[in-house]
Amino acid sequence: MKLYIEGDINEYYVQTLCMLFFPGAKFSHDEELTENSDVVRLRMTETENGITAHAEMTSGGKTAVKERHEQFKEGITRIRTAKIASGVAMLAAGEELFSCTPPWGIMTGVRPAKIAAPMVQANMSSAEIRNILCRDYFLNPKKAALLTEIAKKEAKIIGKTPKNSCSVYISIPFCPSRCTYCSFVSYSTKRLLSMIGDYLIKLHADIDRLFTKIKELGLTVVTVYIGGGTPTVLTAEQLAALLGKISEHVDPGTLMEFTCEAGRPDTVTAEKMRVIKSLGVTRVSVNPQTLNDMVLESIGRRHTTEDFFRAYNIVRESGIKYINTDLIAGLPEESFSSFSDSVDRILKLRPDNVTFHTFCVKKAAEILKTGSEVYSRTGGETGKSVDYSQIAAGLAGYKPYYIYRQKNTVGNFENVGYALEGAEGFYNIYMMEEVHSVMAAGAGAVTKLVSKDRSVIKRFAMPKYPYEYLGSKDIKTDIFDQREKAMEEFAREYF
C-alpha cells in the first residue's frame, strides 16, 4: 500500500496504525498507484496550542477523511500529543471506511500493560484506570478491564522481584517439523537436525561464558527459560547434559523458576521428563494449539489430539511442579465451536497456566507462500473465540497475569496468559515488561540489558541461524567477546 506523511510524526507508528485496518500491509515507496490501490495520507500541522492531524484513507475506490486537533497539555510530551492526534484521526477514518472498530483503539504496542503500569503505581482505582484507557486510547471496555486487571497483578509480582536479579534464556532452535504460521528461527529438515550435536557442544561453552560474566557483574539469576524451537527435540541424554551444564551455574536457593518448553507433544517421553524433573526444571509447556486433528494437520503439526493427552499425562505424572498449555484462537479452518471445545477440554485438565494466543502471521511464515487469505480485519469468529477463552478461564478459577500484542494478528486481538493463584510464570512477566536484564545464549538469542530504573534498554543479538552460530570463530573470540563487552559497558553505566 502507499503511505504519504507530511509533518513531524514517526513513520513506523503511522504504519502500525495503518495495519489496524490493512492487516498484512506492505509499505513501498516504489509501488505504482492504481484505481484499486490502498492509500493513506496523513498531514500533521503544529500550532502554538496543539497539533492537528488530517487523515485521508482510501480502499476499494472509497475514501474517508477525518481530522483531529489535540491541544498541548501539561505533562504530555509533544511526541505523545502527535501520536494521539494522528491515532484518533486514523481510527475515525478507518471506522467510517470499513465499518469496524479495533478492540484496542489506538493502542498499537506489543506491551500494553506498560501504558497502565504508571496508573497502577499512582494508586489509581481500577475504575479510574479503565476510564482513562477508554477515553484516551479508545479501548473497548472489555479490553480496558482486562488490561487493568493484568497491570495490577503484574505490579504485585514485579514488586517482589529481588534486586540485582536477571533471567537467562537458552535457545534450542530446532523442531521436529515447521508449523505453516511459524516465523521463529527454528530448523526441522534432516540435514539441519544433524547439526544438533555440534550445536550443543558450542552452546555448552557459551553457557559457561555467559553465567561466568553474570556472576562477575554481581547479578543473581532468578529464572531460566529454555525455548526454541522445541527443546525436547533433544534426546534424553542431550537434555541431561544441557540441564546439567546449566545446573552447574544456578543456585537452587535463589532460582524462582526453571522452564523448559516441550511444545510438541510428539517429542515428550517419560524418560525425558524424568531427566528434566531430576535436574531442577519446575515448569514445562506442552502446547497443542488446538484439539482439532483436522486443523492440526492443516497447520503442519505432526501430532494428534491423542498425542497431546498422552504427553500431558506423562508430564503431570513426572511430578514437575507447573504445567503450561497454549491454544491459538483464529487458526485457519477452525470454527468457534471447535475452539471453544478445545478450551473446555484443556481447562478440564487443570493445567497450572494456560496461554490463549490469537493467530498471527509473520512475513516469513510458510502459509503466506500458499496464497491463502490469512489476514483478517475483523477476525470473523475469532473475537467470539477470544472472549469465550477469557470468560471460561475466569469461571474455572484462572486469573490473567500477562499480556502482549502483535502486528498482523487476526482481528487485532491479544495474547493473554492465565494462571491458577500462585502459579504465574515469572519469566513471562520479566521478559514482557522488561523488568530486568535477560541474558541469552544460543543461535538467534537476544540479550536484553535493562537499567535499574528500567529507562534504558540495549539489545545484543547472537548469530541468527545455527550454521552461522557454528561458523563463528572460536568460542573465546568474536561475537561472544562482543556480547560480554556490551554487558560490561552497560553494567558500568546502568547497574
Secondary structure, DSSP 8 states (H G I E B T S, - for coil): -EEEEESS--HHHHHHHHHHHSTT----SS----TT--EEEEEEEE-SSEEEEEEEEEETTEEEEEEEEEE--TT--HHHHHHHHHHHHHHHHHHHHHS---TTTT--SS-THHHHHHHHHTT--HHHHHHHHHHHH---HHHHHHHHHHHHHHHHHHHT--TTEEEEEEEE-B-SS--TT--SS-B-SHHHHTTHHHHHHHHHHHHHHHHHHHHHTT-EEEEEEEEES-GGGS-HHHHHHHHHHHHTT--TTT--EEEEE---GGG--HHHHHHHHHTT--EEE---B-S-HHHHHHTT----HHHHHHHHHHHHHHT-SEEEEEEEET-TT--HHHHHHHHHHHHHH--SEEEEEE-B--TT-GGGGGT-----SS-TTHHHHHHHHHHHHHHTT-EEEEEE--TTBGGG--EEEEE-TT---HHHHHHHTT-S-EEEESTT-EEEEE-TTS--EEEEE--SSHHHHHHSS-TTSTHHHHHHHHHHHHHHHH-
